[in-house]
Amino acid sequence: MLENHMPKEKQKPVHEVRLGHIKAALWKNDTETGVRYNTTFSRIYKDGEEWKSTESFGRDDLLLLAKVADQVHSWICEQSQEPARNEGRSARS
């Protein structure tokens, strides 16, 4: 029996936060205990005419990285409150 070797679609982040040249991508993971979010951080820069990214941060990037991380944390916390808000609405209907 032949297996179908169609390439998988590349998973896209469920949310992104960007301030200046610092970017965070949020990835949704469904687990047995519920939804979990993972985050990857990157710094984008231009090398000649080409845009590139790195996971390396210098001293001058750290404050902006912290601000992006704070926004990511807030977004994740909001997502965990959404099911509770929706349950409350349906109970009142």
SVG drawing of the C-alpha trace seen along z (x, -y; Angstrom):
<svg xmlns="http://www.w3.org/2000/svg" viewBox="-32 -50 56 52">
<polyline fill="none" stroke="black" stroke-width="0.4" points="0.0,0.0 1.4,-3.4 1.2,-6.2 0.3,-9.7 3.4,-11.9 1.8,-15.2 3.8,-18.0 2.3,-19.2 1.2,-22.8 3.6,-24.9 1.9,-25.7 1.4,-29.4 1.4,-31.3 -2.0,-32.0 -0.8,-35.5 2.2,-37.8 3.4,-40.8 5.9,-43.2 7.5,-46.3 10.2,-47.8 12.5,-45.1 11.6,-42.6 8.9,-40.1 7.1,-37.3 5.2,-34.4 2.6,-32.5 1.9,-28.9 -1.2,-27.0 -0.7,-23.5 -3.8,-21.4 -2.9,-19.1 -4.8,-16.6 -5.0,-19.2 -6.1,-22.0 -4.6,-24.6 -1.0,-25.7 0.8,-28.5 4.5,-28.6 6.3,-31.6 9.3,-32.2 11.1,-35.6 13.2,-37.0 15.0,-40.2 14.6,-41.2 17.3,-43.1 18.3,-44.1 21.5,-42.7 22.0,-44.7 18.7,-44.5 17.6,-41.2 15.5,-41.0 16.8,-38.3 16.0,-37.3 17.9,-36.0 17.2,-34.7 20.2,-36.6 19.6,-39.9 22.0,-42.6 22.0,-44.9 19.9,-47.5 17.3,-44.9 16.5,-43.7 14.1,-46.4 12.1,-46.0 12.2,-42.3 10.8,-42.6 8.0,-44.8 7.1,-42.3 7.2,-39.5 4.9,-41.5 2.4,-41.9 2.6,-38.2 1.9,-37.3 -1.1,-39.6 -2.5,-38.0 -2.1,-34.5 -3.8,-35.4 -6.7,-36.9 -7.1,-33.7 -7.4,-31.6 -10.2,-33.9 -12.2,-33.7 -13.8,-30.2 -14.9,-31.4 -16.5,-34.6 -18.2,-32.6 -19.6,-30.1 -21.0,-33.0 -22.8,-34.4 -24.4,-31.1 -25.6,-30.6 -27.4,-34.0 -29.1,-33.3"/>
</svg>
